[in-house]
Amino acid sequence: MLGRSLLVVYVVEKCS
């Protein structure tokens, strides 16, 4: 789902 993809992007940006 799109929501899951957005969640992944959020986590990656937070970890960066």
N, C-alpha and C positions, 0 to 999 in steps of 0.2 A: 504493500500500500504506500501511497505518497506520504502519509503521515510518518511511517516508519523510516522512509528515506530522509525526511526532514529531521527526524530525531538523530539519525546517524550523523548527518551534517553538523548538527548542533554539538554533539559529543566531540566530533573531530575538531571543530573550531575551539571548543573549550579546552581540549587537551593540547592544542597547538601552542 
